[in-house]
């Protein structure tokens, strides 16, 4: 029997994602055996500092890519938002699954909504993108670093370490965890623009393997692939890493593509925002166009300033 090995992170959510793809492949090709190679990534090992300070790129993907390049896996399943735009030689991103609900969600054991939080409330989030937009909406709140897998983060909330936390809704939905929280409320996309690729899975393979490529492309969703390409083009052009305070979202409605992007400081200050609309038949350079608009508006200096602020916050001067 022919077999395929999928590289995956070992977290509960990553395993759900890998098993989801495994089931789809086995339904399409019942005579193929699908195995999982479970790997602990660098981002899963280092939990005592913010992602922005770990250094390098691909905190959750490099070990999976190495497994493919070393012949230990035929494909990898990634949360697309974690996959850097830089692709190592010998690997290709060939398929993107249908995008699900991209929204972030507010979670609390004490307060009904983000608006209902008291002045100075503490909100947990790992993401500089979320920090930027939360502070933009509520300059009075305090944000606090929140690392660990989903269950760890929810336990910290239940233990009272935070007044509220903000996570991606899709992860909670996939693991059926959102129903256990007393107060939940999704953010509107106009208030909380998602990151590149949120709520899609990226399927990466070894270049030149036509058999695996054929199987992976069966799982591709065309409009989700177009949206993700525009977002990844934008991120690549401005040179932002996965953990930078950057939001970008391309949506397709019939033949119309709308895309909006935001860059700023984690404090919610110095926001750069651009939006554009194009026909789907003519949208290929939309992400690059918006990146160029942001660069003209000063995005590069702003991203450098954001990095300096984060470094200084985590490495205070000795007294």
C-alpha positions in Angstrom: 0.0 0.0 0.0 1.3 3.4 -0.9 1.7 5.8 2.0 2.0 9.6 2.7 3.6 11.1 5.8 2.3 14.5 7.0 4.5 16.6 9.2 2.6 18.4 12.0 3.2 20.2 15.2 2.3 18.1 18.2 -0.2 20.6 19.8 -3.8 19.6 20.1 -5.0 22.1 17.5 -2.2 21.2 15.0 -3.1 17.5 15.4 -6.8 18.4 14.7 -5.7 20.2 11.6 -3.4 17.4 10.4 -6.1 14.7 11.1 -8.6 16.9 9.2 -6.4 16.8 6.1 -5.6 13.1 6.6 -9.3 12.3 6.6 -9.8 14.3 3.4 -6.9 12.5 1.6 -8.2 9.1 2.7 -11.7 9.9 1.5 -10.3 10.9 -1.9 -7.7 8.1 -2.0 -8.9 5.2 0.2 -6.0 3.0 -1.0 -3.3 5.4 0.4 -2.1 5.1 4.0 -1.6 8.5 5.6 0.7 8.8 8.6 1.5 11.7 10.9 5.0 12.8 11.9 4.4 14.7 15.2 7.1 17.4 15.8 7.6 19.9 18.7 8.4 23.3 17.1 10.7 26.0 18.5 7.7 28.2 19.2 6.1 25.5 21.3 9.3 25.0 23.3 10.1 28.6 24.2 7.2 29.9 26.3 9.1 32.4 28.6 9.4 35.3 26.2 7.2 37.0 23.5 7.4 35.6 20.0 8.7 38.9 18.7 11.8 38.5 20.8 12.7 34.8 19.9 14.5 35.9 16.7 14.4 34.5 13.3 11.3 33.4 11.3 9.1 30.3 11.2 8.9 29.7 15.0 6.2 27.1 14.4 7.2 25.8 10.9 11.0 25.3 10.6 11.2 21.9 12.2 8.4 20.7 9.9 10.1 22.0 6.9 13.4 20.4 8.0 11.5 17.0 8.3 10.4 17.3 4.6 13.8 18.3 3.4 15.3 15.4 5.3 12.9 12.9 3.7 11.0 12.3 7.0 7.7 13.7 5.6 6.0 14.2 2.2 3.9 17.3 3.2 3.3 19.5 6.1 0.0 21.0 7.3 0.4 24.5 8.8 -1.9 27.2 10.2 -1.3 29.5 7.3 -0.9 32.5 9.5 2.2 30.9 11.0 3.9 30.2 7.7 6.4 32.8 6.7 6.3 34.2 3.1 9.9 33.1 2.6 9.9 29.5 1.2 13.1 27.4 1.6 14.6 25.9 -1.6 13.1 22.5 -2.3 9.7 23.3 -0.8 6.4 24.7 -2.2 3.1 26.0 -0.8 0.7 24.3 -3.3 -2.7 24.3 -1.6 -4.7 26.4 0.8 -7.9 25.1 2.3 -11.2 27.0 2.3 -11.0 29.9 4.7 -13.3 29.6 7.7 -14.4 32.3 10.2 -11.4 34.7 10.4 -12.6 36.7 13.4 -10.9 37.0 16.8 -13.0 36.4 19.9 -13.3 38.1 23.3 -13.3 35.6 26.3 -14.0 36.4 29.9 -15.3 34.9 33.1 -16.3 38.3 34.5 -17.3 40.7 31.8 -19.8 40.4 29.0 -17.9 42.1 26.3 -14.8 44.1 25.4 -16.8 47.4 25.8 -18.0 46.2 29.3 -14.4 45.9 30.6 -13.6 48.4 33.4 -11.0 51.1 33.0 -7.5 49.6 33.2 -8.6 46.0 32.7 -6.0 43.4 31.8 -6.4 41.6 28.5 -4.2 38.7 27.6 -2.9 38.3 24.0 0.3 37.1 22.4 -0.2 39.1 19.2 1.2 42.5 18.6 -1.4 42.9 15.9 -4.1 42.4 18.5 -2.4 44.7 21.0 -2.4 47.4 18.3 -6.1 47.1 17.5 -7.2 46.6 21.1 -5.4 49.7 22.3 -6.8 51.6 19.3 -10.3 50.7 20.4 -9.6 51.1 24.2 -6.5 53.1 25.0 -7.2 52.7 28.7 -6.8 48.9 28.9 -3.6 47.0 29.8 -2.4 44.1 27.6 -0.4 41.3 29.0 1.6 38.5 27.3 -0.3 35.2 26.9 1.7 32.2 25.7 1.0 28.5 25.7 -1.5 26.2 23.8 -5.2 27.0 23.8 -6.0 24.9 26.9 -3.1 26.6 28.9 -4.4 30.0 27.9 -7.9 29.2 28.9 -6.7 27.9 32.3 -4.8 31.1 32.9 -8.1 33.0 32.2 -10.1 30.8 34.5 -7.4 31.2 37.2 -8.0 35.0 37.2 -4.7 36.0 35.7 -6.5 38.2 33.2 -9.8 40.0 33.1 -10.2 38.8 29.5 -8.2 37.2 26.7 -8.5 37.4 22.9 -7.9 34.4 20.6 -8.7 33.3 17.1 -12.3 32.0 17.0 -11.5 29.2 14.6 -9.1 27.4 16.9 -11.7 27.3 19.7 -14.4 26.1 17.3 -12.3 23.3 16.0 -11.6 22.0 19.5 -15.1 22.8 20.7 -13.8 24.9 23.6 -15.7 28.2 23.3 -18.8 26.8 24.9 -17.1 26.5 28.3 -16.4 30.2 28.7 -19.2 32.3 30.4 -18.8 35.3 28.2 -17.7 35.3 24.6 -18.1 37.7 21.8 -16.6 37.8 18.3 -15.0 41.1 17.1 -16.4 42.6 13.9 -13.8 42.5 11.2 -13.9 46.3 11.0 -12.7 46.5 14.6 -10.2 43.7 14.5 -8.6 43.0 11.1 -7.1 39.5 11.1 -3.6 38.5 10.2 -2.4 37.1 6.9 -4.0 33.6 6.3 -6.1 33.3 9.5 -8.6 30.4 9.4 -7.0 28.6 6.4 -4.6 25.7 6.4 -1.5 25.8 4.2 -0.3 22.5 2.6 3.4 22.6 1.9 5.2 19.8 -0.1 8.6 18.8 -1.4 9.2 20.4 -4.8 9.0 18.2 -7.8 6.9 15.4 -6.2 4.1 15.3 -8.8 2.3 12.5 -7.0 2.0 14.5 -3.7 1.4 17.7 -5.6 -1.6 16.2 -7.4 -3.1 15.0 -4.0 -2.5 18.3 -2.3 -4.0 20.4 -5.1 -7.3 18.4 -4.7 -7.6 20.1 -1.3 -7.1 23.7 -2.6 -9.8 26.3 -2.5 -9.4 28.7 -5.3 -10.8 31.9 -3.7 -9.0 31.2 -0.5 -5.8 30.7 -2.4 -6.2 34.1 -4.2 -6.9 35.9 -0.9 -4.0 34.3 0.8 -1.6 35.1 -2.1 -2.6 38.8 -2.0 -2.0 38.9 1.8 1.3 37.0 1.6 2.4 39.4 -1.2 1.7 42.3 1.0 3.6 40.8 4.0 6.6 39.9 1.8 6.8 43.4 0.2 6.8 45.3 3.5 9.1 42.7 5.0 7.1 42.0 8.1 7.4 38.8 10.2 4.5 36.7 11.5 4.6 38.4 14.9 4.8 42.1 13.7 2.0 44.6 14.5 0.5 44.1 11.0 -3.1 43.2 9.9 -4.2 42.4 6.4 -7.3 40.9 5.0 -8.4 40.2 1.4 -12.0 39.2 0.8 -13.8 38.1 -2.4 -17.5 38.7 -3.1 -18.4 37.4 -6.6 -15.9 39.1 -8.9 -14.9 41.9 -6.5 -11.8 41.7 -4.2 -11.6 44.1 -1.2 -8.4 44.3 0.7 -7.5 46.4 3.8 -4.3 46.6 5.7 -3.1 48.2 9.0 0.3 48.8 10.5 1.0 50.5 13.8 2.6 50.4 17.2 1.4 47.9 19.8 0.2 50.9 21.8 -2.4 51.6 19.1 -0.6 54.8 18.0 0.8 55.9 14.7 -1.6 53.8 12.6 -1.2 53.4 8.9 -4.3 52.2 7.2 -5.0 51.6 3.5 -7.8 49.9 1.6 -8.4 49.0 -2.1 -10.9 47.3 -4.3 -10.3 45.5 -7.6 -11.9 43.0 -10.0 -10.8 39.5 -9.3 -9.6 39.2 -12.9 -7.2 42.1 -12.3 -6.3 41.7 -8.7 -2.9 39.9 -9.0 -0.9 42.9 -7.8 -3.3 44.2 -5.2 -1.2 43.1 -2.2 1.9 44.6 -3.7 0.1 47.9 -4.5 -1.1 48.2 -0.9 2.3 47.4 0.5 3.8 50.2 -1.7 1.1 52.6 -0.4 2.1 51.7 3.2 5.8 52.1 2.4 5.1 55.6 1.0 3.2 56.3 4.3 6.2 55.4 6.4 5.6 51.7 7.3 9.3 50.7 7.4 10.2 53.3 10.0 7.1 52.4 11.9 7.9 48.7 12.0 11.5 49.5 13.1 10.1 51.7 15.9 7.7 48.9 17.0 10.6 46.4 17.2 12.7 48.9 19.2 9.8 49.4 21.7 9.3 45.7 22.2 13.0 45.1 22.7 13.2 47.9 25.3 10.1 46.8 27.1 11.5 43.3 27.5 15.1 44.4 28.3 14.8 47.4 30.7 17.8 49.3 31.7 19.4 48.1 35.0 19.1 50.4 38.0 
